[in-house]
C-alpha cells in the first residue's frame, strides 16, 4: 500500500515527510520526500516544552506542552498536504500515515516515553488512517522504546553482503547490526527472519549532532557546524574527551537508549569555539567506536544516514576511530534525509498488519512485538 511517514527529530531542524509503497515486509519503493524547516519561534516553543517535560516524574498535561502538541500536529498536517501535492497523489489512495510526533522526553528508566502530537486529529484532518505513539507499548513491556528504525534498516539491507552496520546520526546516534545470512536463505529477508536467524541488534551509541549543534548555536549563533568547518579548524582536547568517555553508558550492554539531554556541553565549557566543536565531534566519533565493541561481530561495512552524514569532519573522525570507511547511505540509492520518515511509514503498515516493529535485540523487549496506536478518520 501507499504509506506516508512523518518524523521530527530531537535536533529540531524540521519535519521530514516521505511517501513510500510497501508490503511492510521486504518490498519497499520510495516515491516522494520533502522537508519542512521549523521556524525559530516553533523551535523555541518545542525546546521549552522539552525543558519542562524533563522536570516531570511522569507525563502530565501542562498548558505549554498542550500548545506545543497542537503546533506539532498542525505542522505535520500541513506537511502531509504538501507532500501529497508534490507527489500528485490523492489522500484517499494512501493507506496509512505513520506519525511519530515530537519526542520531548524519553525516560524508559522510569517506565515512560513522551511524544507529543495527536494521531486522531491527524486522521481527521487528512482523512487517512494514522498510526502514532509507536514507542509506549515497547517501554510498557520493559523495552527501551528505541531505536525503532532497525526493522526498516533490515528490510532495505536484506540483499547486502553482511554483516553490515547502519549508523544513524541524528540528534542522538543509533546503530543497527544486520548479520550475514546463511547461503541457503533468500536475500529477500523479512525483519522477523533476520531477528530469528542471525541476531538483529541495535542500540543508541551516544550523542550524534545534538551536542555539536548546541555548542555551535551557543558559540557562534549557527544552527549546526556546516561541513564540520568549525571543528576542522580546532584541536581536540584529549583531557575533556577522556572525561566525557568515562561514562557508564558506554560500558552498559546493548540494547540501550538515550534522551538527547542525557549528555551536555558542560565539559567543553572554557574551550575555544573551534576546540570545543572539534572535541564534541571527536566525542561522537569515539562513542561510535565504543559501540562497535558491543556488536556480535565486526561489520564489513558502515553505512551512515541522518544529517551527520553531511559532515565530512565527523565522518573522517569516525573512520579514524573505527577503522571502517563510513559510507553515506545515498551511495546505495537510499535517501539519507528521508530514511527515518520512510521507516515510520513502513512501521505503520506493519502495525496495520499486526506485525512486530521491535525485537529483543533492538529495544530489549522480551519478545518481538507490535506497537503504535491506530486512529481512523
QUIKARA-V137555 format. One record per backbone hydrogen bond with DSSP energy under -0.5 kcal/mol. CO is the residue of the C=O (numbers start at 0). NH is the residue of the N-H. If there is no record, write none. Layout:
CO,NH + CO,NH
This chain:
0,21 + 1,94 + 1,95 + 2,19 + 3,97 + 4,17 + 5,99 + 6,15 + 7,102 + 8,11 + 12,37 + 13,8 + 14,35 + 15,6 + 16,33 + 17,4 + 18,30 + 18,31 + 19,2 + 20,28 + 25,27 + 26,22 + 26,23 + 28,20 + 31,18 + 33,16 + 35,14 + 38,42 + 39,43 + 40,44 + 41,45 + 42,46 + 43,47 + 44,48 + 45,49 + 46,50 + 47,51 + 48,52 + 49,53 + 51,54 + 52,55 + 61,64 + 61,65 + 62,66 + 63,67 + 64,68 + 65,69 + 66,70 + 67,71 + 68,72 + 69,73 + 70,74 + 71,75 + 72,76 + 73,77 + 74,78 + 75,79 + 76,80 + 77,81 + 78,82 + 79,83 + 80,84 + 81,85 + 82,86 + 83,87 + 83,88 + 89,92 + 90,93 + 95,3 + 96,98 + 96,130 + 97,5 + 97,99 + 100,7 + 100,102 + 101,115 + 104,113 + 106,109 + 106,111 + 107,110 + 111,106 + 113,103 + 113,104 + 115,101 + 116,118 + 117,121 + 118,122 + 119,123 + 120,124 + 121,125 + 122,126 + 128,96 + 129,374 + 130,98 + 131,372 + 132,371 + 134,138 + 135,139 + 136,140 + 137,142 + 138,141 + 140,365 + 147,150 + 148,151 + 148,152 + 149,153 + 150,154 + 151,155 + 152,156 + 153,157 + 154,157 + 156,159 + 159,161 + 162,299 + 162,300 + 163,177 + 164,166 + 164,302 + 165,167 + 165,175 + 166,168 + 166,304 + 167,169 + 167,173 + 168,307 + 169,208 + 170,207 + 170,209 + 171,169 + 172,204 + 172,205 + 173,167 + 174,202 + 175,165 + 175,177 + 176,178 + 176,200 + 177,162 + 177,163 + 181,184 + 186,188 + 189,193 + 190,194 + 191,195 + 192,196 + 193,197 + 193,198 + 194,198 + 200,176 + 202,174 + 205,172 + 208,212 + 209,213 + 210,214 + 211,215 + 212,216 + 213,217 + 214,218 + 215,219 + 215,220 + 215,221 + 216,220 + 223,225 + 224,227 + 225,228 + 227,231 + 228,232 + 229,232 + 230,233 + 235,237 + 236,240 + 237,241 + 238,242 + 239,243 + 240,244 + 241,245 + 242,245 + 244,246 + 246,249 + 246,250 + 247,250 + 247,251 + 255,203 + 258,261 + 259,262 + 264,267 + 264,268 + 265,268 + 267,270 + 271,275 + 272,276 + 273,277 + 274,278 + 275,279 + 276,280 + 277,281 + 278,282 + 279,283 + 280,284 + 281,285 + 282,286 + 283,287 + 284,288 + 285,289 + 286,290 + 287,291 + 288,292 + 289,292 + 290,293 + 291,294 + 300,164 + 300,302 + 301,326 + 302,166 + 303,328 + 304,168 + 305,308 + 306,309 + 307,310 + 309,311 + 310,314 + 311,315 + 312,316 + 313,317 + 314,318 + 315,319 + 316,320 + 317,321 + 318,322 + 323,325 + 324,301 + 325,327 + 326,303 + 327,330 + 328,331 + 328,333 + 329,332 + 333,335 + 334,337 + 334,338 + 335,305 + 337,341 + 338,342 + 339,343 + 340,344 + 341,345 + 342,346 + 343,347 + 344,348 + 345,349 + 346,350 + 347,351 + 348,352 + 349,354 + 350,353 + 357,368 + 358,361 + 358,362 + 358,363 + 358,364 + 359,363 + 360,201 + 362,143 + 368,356 + 368,357 + 372,131 + 374,129
